[in-house]
Amino acid sequence: MNLEMLEKARIRVPSIPVLVNLVSQRTRQLNRGERPFLRPLSPFEDKSDIALREIAEGLVVAQVDMKAVEEHEEAQARWATHH
């Protein structure tokens, strides 16, 4: 995995769990034969590196269900006050 691209992708998607899921999902799509949104650097470039470059360039973005995030945070806060 290209560490430079990983750092650039983390700037776009600072949440590690979201970034991991996004890279995984996009890598699976590329492995199934979907075309990359940018030209591979070589015929042997790893699909996860292509996915990272796409994310770093802003070509792939995450959709976040903010209502679910809010509900999760509220549930955590309730749990913390009871324990």
Secondary structure, DSSP 4 states (H G I P E B T S, - for coil): --HHHHHHHHHH---HHHHHHHHHHHHHHHHTTPPPSS--SSTT--HHHHHHHHHHTTSS-----HHHHHHHHHHHHHHHHH-
